[in-house]
Amino acid sequence: MKSRFARIGQTADSIPHVNQELAMADLAFVVTTIAVFALVALIARGVTKL
């Protein structure tokens, strides 16, 4: 039983690979958000030229 509670008490900071995966997910979200805004800006610029 003791090991079961030890696993529950672990945080993302105590597990390095999970922390790295969370950082990569955050980076992917930021890059995707910037790409979407850039695409919307290009579409808006193209619409104004019509």
OpenMM code with the backbone's topology and positions (N, CA, C; nanometers):
from openmm import Vec3, app, unit

residues = "MET LYS SER ARG PHE ALA ARG ILE GLY GLN THR ALA ASP SER ILE PRO HIS VAL ASN GLN GLU LEU ALA MET ALA ASP LEU ALA PHE VAL VAL THR THR ILE ALA VAL PHE ALA LEU VAL ALA LEU ILE ALA ARG GLY VAL THR LYS LEU".split()
positions = [
    Vec3(0.0804, -0.1204, 0.0000),
    Vec3(0.0000, 0.0000, 0.0000),
    Vec3(0.0847, 0.1268, 0.0000),
    Vec3(0.1997, 0.1201, 0.0636),
    Vec3(0.2811, 0.2400, 0.0747),
    Vec3(0.3253, 0.2910, -0.0627),
    Vec3(0.3634, 0.2015, -0.1548),
    Vec3(0.4078, 0.2454, -0.2865),
    Vec3(0.2948, 0.3076, -0.3672),
    Vec3(0.1722, 0.2625, -0.3435),
    Vec3(0.0573, 0.3193, -0.4147),
    Vec3(0.0397, 0.4666, -0.3795),
    Vec3(0.0531, 0.4993, -0.2518),
    Vec3(0.0383, 0.6380, -0.2096),
    Vec3(0.1564, 0.7227, -0.2539),
    Vec3(0.2727, 0.6621, -0.2635),
    Vec3(0.3893, 0.7363, -0.3108),
    Vec3(0.3705, 0.7775, -0.4563),
    Vec3(0.3102, 0.6907, -0.5365),
    Vec3(0.2854, 0.7246, -0.6768),
    Vec3(0.1839, 0.8371, -0.6894),
    Vec3(0.0816, 0.8347, -0.6087),
    Vec3(-0.0229, 0.9378, -0.6141),
    Vec3(0.0345, 1.0727, -0.5772),
    Vec3(0.1308, 1.0759, -0.4848),
    Vec3(0.1865, 1.2012, -0.4370),
    Vec3(0.2865, 1.2656, -0.5305),
    Vec3(0.3277, 1.1971, -0.6368),
    Vec3(0.4274, 1.2532, -0.7273),
    Vec3(0.3664, 1.3655, -0.8098),
    Vec3(0.4470, 1.4677, -0.8334),
    Vec3(0.4042, 1.5790, -0.9177),
    Vec3(0.4818, 1.5740, -1.0484),
    Vec3(0.4446, 1.6610, -1.1412),
    Vec3(0.5144, 1.6660, -1.2695),
    Vec3(0.6597, 1.7080, -1.2511),
    Vec3(0.6901, 1.7864, -1.1471),
    Vec3(0.8274, 1.8292, -1.1233),
    Vec3(0.9162, 1.7141, -1.0789),
    Vec3(0.8581, 1.6132, -1.0153),
    Vec3(0.9392, 1.5027, -0.9669),
    Vec3(0.9627, 1.3965, -1.0735),
    Vec3(0.8980, 1.4099, -1.1893),
    Vec3(0.9155, 1.3145, -1.2993),
    Vec3(0.9691, 1.3932, -1.4191),
    Vec3(1.0996, 1.3870, -1.4467),
    Vec3(1.1599, 1.4731, -1.5495),
    Vec3(1.0999, 1.4579, -1.6882),
    Vec3(1.0723, 1.3356, -1.7328),
    Vec3(1.0229, 1.3197, -1.8698),
    Vec3(0.8824, 1.3763, -1.8851),
    Vec3(0.8015, 1.3728, -1.7820),
    Vec3(0.6668, 1.4319, -1.7892),
    Vec3(0.6790, 1.5830, -1.7953),
    Vec3(0.7701, 1.6389, -1.7167),
    Vec3(0.7912, 1.7832, -1.7175),
    Vec3(0.8379, 1.8296, -1.8551),
    Vec3(0.9254, 1.7521, -1.9188),
    Vec3(0.9735, 1.7873, -2.0523),
    Vec3(0.8607, 1.7763, -2.1544),
    Vec3(0.7758, 1.6750, -2.1414),
    Vec3(0.6628, 1.6610, -2.2325),
    Vec3(0.5666, 1.7780, -2.2183),
    Vec3(0.5448, 1.8241, -2.0967),
    Vec3(0.4573, 1.9395, -2.0751),
    Vec3(0.5168, 2.0651, -2.1371),
    Vec3(0.6481, 2.0809, -2.1272),
    Vec3(0.7144, 2.1965, -2.1875),
    Vec3(0.7025, 2.1914, -2.3392),
    Vec3(0.7182, 2.0732, -2.3969),
    Vec3(0.7050, 2.0600, -2.5422),
    Vec3(0.5623, 2.0857, -2.5866),
    Vec3(0.4657, 2.0428, -2.5076),
    Vec3(0.3253, 2.0687, -2.5405),
    Vec3(0.2968, 2.2182, -2.5355),
    Vec3(0.3516, 2.2871, -2.4362),
    Vec3(0.3347, 2.4322, -2.4265),
    Vec3(0.3965, 2.5015, -2.5471),
    Vec3(0.5163, 2.4582, -2.5859),
    Vec3(0.5839, 2.5175, -2.7006),
    Vec3(0.5044, 2.4939, -2.8289),
    Vec3(0.4518, 2.3738, -2.8458),
    Vec3(0.3715, 2.3434, -2.9643),
    Vec3(0.2453, 2.4299, -2.9672),
    Vec3(0.1839, 2.4532, -2.8518),
    Vec3(0.0645, 2.5374, -2.8454),
    Vec3(0.0970, 2.6805, -2.8855),
    Vec3(0.2074, 2.7342, -2.8359),
    Vec3(0.2460, 2.8721, -2.8687),
    Vec3(0.2772, 2.8852, -3.0172),
    Vec3(0.3521, 2.7907, -3.0718),
    Vec3(0.3872, 2.7952, -3.2147),
    Vec3(0.2614, 2.7843, -3.3008),
    Vec3(0.1707, 2.6959, -3.2651),
    Vec3(0.0460, 2.6800, -3.3403),
    Vec3(-0.0386, 2.8063, -3.3334),
    Vec3(-0.0460, 2.8683, -3.2156),
    Vec3(-0.1238, 2.9913, -3.2003),
    Vec3(-0.0665, 3.1029, -3.2862),
    Vec3(0.0651, 3.1175, -3.2859),
    Vec3(0.1290, 3.2209, -3.3688),
    Vec3(0.1039, 3.1931, -3.5163),
    Vec3(0.1120, 3.0673, -3.5577),
    Vec3(0.0888, 3.0319, -3.6977),
    Vec3(-0.0544, 3.0632, -3.7390),
    Vec3(-0.1500, 3.0359, -3.6520),
    Vec3(-0.2907, 3.0645, -3.6838),
    Vec3(-0.3115, 3.2143, -3.6986),
    Vec3(-0.2561, 3.2937, -3.6074),
    Vec3(-0.2715, 3.4390, -3.6181),
    Vec3(-0.2035, 3.4927, -3.7438),
    Vec3(-0.0875, 3.4375, -3.7808),
    Vec3(-0.0198, 3.4803, -3.9035),
    Vec3(-0.1046, 3.4465, -4.0256),
    Vec3(-0.1654, 3.3290, -4.0257),
    Vec3(-0.2522, 3.2900, -4.1368),
    Vec3(-0.3734, 3.3809, -4.1472),
    Vec3(-0.4336, 3.4122, -4.0345),
    Vec3(-0.5489, 3.5033, -4.0344),
    Vec3(-0.5080, 3.6413, -4.0846),
    Vec3(-0.3895, 3.6887, -4.0464),
    Vec3(-0.3409, 3.8182, -4.0935),
    Vec3(-0.3209, 3.8174, -4.2444),
    Vec3(-0.2657, 3.7087, -4.2979),
    Vec3(-0.2463, 3.6994, -4.4430),
    Vec3(-0.3792, 3.6960, -4.5167),
    Vec3(-0.4755, 3.6235, -4.4623),
    Vec3(-0.6085, 3.6178, -4.5243),
    Vec3(-0.6738, 3.7552, -4.5201),
    Vec3(-0.6623, 3.8246, -4.4073),
    Vec3(-0.7215, 3.9583, -4.3955),
    Vec3(-0.6562, 4.0551, -4.4931),
    Vec3(-0.5250, 4.0446, -4.5106),
    Vec3(-0.4551, 4.1309, -4.6057),
    Vec3(-0.5019, 4.0998, -4.7487),
    Vec3(-0.5207, 3.9726, -4.7799),
    Vec3(-0.5674, 3.9353, -4.9129),
    Vec3(-0.7104, 3.9809, -4.9380),
    Vec3(-0.7948, 3.9770, -4.8373),
    Vec3(-0.9339, 4.0219, -4.8530),
    Vec3(-0.9404, 4.1713, -4.8755),
    Vec3(-0.8550, 4.2477, -4.8089),
    Vec3(-0.8583, 4.3940, -4.8265),
    Vec3(-0.8125, 4.4342, -4.9655),
    Vec3(-0.7332, 4.3515, -5.0336),
    Vec3(-0.6885, 4.3852, -5.1690),
    Vec3(-0.7956, 4.3579, -5.2734),
    Vec3(-0.9009, 4.2846, -5.2359),
    Vec3(-1.0079, 4.2559, -5.3331),
    Vec3(-1.0907, 4.3754, -5.3517),
] * unit.nanometer
topology = app.Topology()
chain = topology.addChain("A")
for resn in residues:
    res = topology.addResidue(resn, chain)
    for name in ("N", "CA", "C"):
        topology.addAtom(name, app.Element.getBySymbol(name[0]), res)
